[in-house]
Amino acid sequence: MVNAAGGVAGRTIDMAHALDDQSSPSLDASQARALVDQYKVFAVVRVATPSFAGAAYLAAHDVPTFGLNVNPNSQWGAGPSLFGNTGSWNDFNSPQLPAVYLAEQHHVTAAAVLAYNVAASRLGCQGVINGFH
């Protein structure tokens, strides 16, 4: 829809580079550098991970970065172009409805919600569970 309307600031959105930092801070930092220097990305969308070692590099290069700040030590406050801490709000107790909506649209009668072994992941799943209830 956004691309059909001309994109963002005249640029189309292309989710071209899916990198996995494997929850490794050093890999996260090197991938942030690659996204900026090698791939010349306009913006970054991050999945919630325990650390965000690439935050300072993305902020220093004014790369708009979006995601969930589920870890208070994850460096989302490194700069104004990082919209996890200053541009999103997490309320893990409120029902999170996107998964519920998708399940309803596909007539799903059973679903599982999985977390990985980090407290923030369990908290994030709680809102999805509350939505299903």
N, C-alpha and C positions, 0 to 999 in steps of 0.2 A: 504494500500500500504506500509506504513512504517512497520507495523507488519510483513507483508509477506517478507520484506527484512531484518528481524532480529531485528526490533525495534530500539530504541534509546539507544546507549551504551549497547546493549545486552538485553534491557528490552522492553517488548511489551507495547503498549499503551492501557490502559483499563480505560474508563471513568466510574469509579465504584461508585463514591460518588457525588451525586448531592445535595448540601446543599443550602438552601435559607436563606440568612441573613435578609430578610424582611426589608432591608435598615436600620437595627439596628446596630450601631457601637459595642455595647456590644455583640450581637449575632455573628457578624462578627469575633470579636476577639476570642470568645470561639470556633467557628467553625474552625478557623485557627489552634488553639491548638489541636483540635480533629483530624484534617487532618494529622498533624505531629505526635502527640503522640499516638493516638488510631489507626488510619488507616494506618500510616506509608507510606504516599504517596511519590512518587518520585518527582512529579511536580503538580502544580495547574494551572488551567485555570479559570480566573475570568471573569464574565460578568460585564460590566460597572455599577457601583453603586455609589451613592453620596459619600460614605465614604469607607475607606479601613483600618479599625482599626486593622485588623490582619496583616498588612504589616510588621511591625517591628518584629513580631514573626516569620513569614515566612522567612524574611531576616536573622534574627539571626540564623536560622537553615539551611541556604543556600538552601532553597527549590526553584527551578526554578519556577517562577510564571509569567504567560503570561496573557495579557489582554489589554484593552484600558484605557488609562489615560484620562478621559473626565472631570476630576475635578482637578484643580490645588492644592486643599487642601487634596487630597486623599492619600497622603503618599507613592506614587509610588517611591519616591526617597530614601526610607529607606535603600536600599542596592543594591549591584550589581546583585543579583539573581532575582530582580524584573524587568521584561521586559515590562513594560507598559510605563514608563517614559523614560528609556534609550534604549529601544529596539523597540519601535513602534512610529509611527508618525501619528498624526491625522491632516487631512485636510478636514474639514467638507464641504467646498465648492466644492471640486472636486467630480465628479460623482463616487459613490460607486457602483460597478458593480455586486457583488455576487448575490444580490436579483434580479437584472435585468436578469442575466444569468439564474437563476433558473426559473424565470417567463417565459423566452423564451423557455427553455427546456420543460416546462409543458404546453405550449400554453395558458398561462394565458392572458386574455384580460382585466381584471380589477384587481386592487390591492389597498390596503390601507396601509399607513405608519402611525403607531401610536407611540406617545411619551408619557412618563409619566410626571408628573408635576414638572420636574426639567429642568432648562435651558439647561444643557448639553445634555439631552435626545432629546430635540427639535433640538439642533445643530446637533447631530448625525444623526437624521432623514433627515436633509436637504441634505446631500450627497446622500442618497438613492433616494430622490425625484429628485435631479439633474440627477442621473443616469437614471431614468425612462424618464426624458425629453430628 
